[in-house]
Amino acid sequence: MKMNTDLTNVYKKYKGMWVALDGTLTKVISANKNAKKVYDEAISKGYKKPTLFKVPQQNILIFGNI
C-alpha cells in the first residue's frame, strides 16, 4: 500500500535544513543544518532508525521518464 505524506508544514518551517522524522513520517524529531547533529540527536532521543532528509530551499517540481 502506498502512503502519501503531506510535508508542507515541514517545508515551510525547515527550508534548507536537515530533519529527522519518526517512523510515521509525520513528526519532526530533530532539525539542524548539520545532518550528523540531527542524526545524533534523534538517536539520543531513542529512535533507532530515524528518517533523515534535507528540506529543499525551493519547492520545485522534479520529474522524469522511466
N, C-alpha and C positions, 0 to 999 in steps of 0.2 A: 504494500500500500504506500503510495506516495504522499508525503506530508509537505504542505507549504507553510512557511513561517513568515509572518509579516515583521520585518526588521526596520520599519520606517522610523520608529522612535529611537532605536539604537543608532541608525544613520544620523538622525538629527542631533543627537547628544554627543556622539563619539567620532565624528568625522576625523579621518586621518590617524586614528588611534588603533592599537591592538586591543581586542576584547576577548575575554574568556566567557563562554556560555555554559550553562548547566546542560544536563543530558536532554532536556526537553527543548533546548534552543530558544527558550523564552526569557530566561533570567540572566542578566549580566553579573558575573561573579567578580570580575576584575577588569580594569581598563587602564592603559598606560601607553606612552609612545614606545616603550621598550617591551618587546614580546617576551623576553626571559622573565622580566619582573611580573608580567601578567600571569605567565605560567606558574612561577614560583608562588605567587600569592594564592592562586587557585588551589594548588597542591596543599599549601599550608592551611587552607580552609577545609581540607578533607576531600576534595574532588580528585579522584584517581585518574580520570581521563577527560579533562576539560576540552571543549572545542574552542580553538583559537582561530581568529581571522582578523585581517586588517580591514577596517571600515574605510571605504574609498573616500577621497576628498570630494569627488563629484559623483552625482547619481547619473551614470551614463549607461546606455544600453550596449551590451556586447553580445553578438550572435555570430553564428557560422553554420556551414553546411556539413553534414556528415555523409 
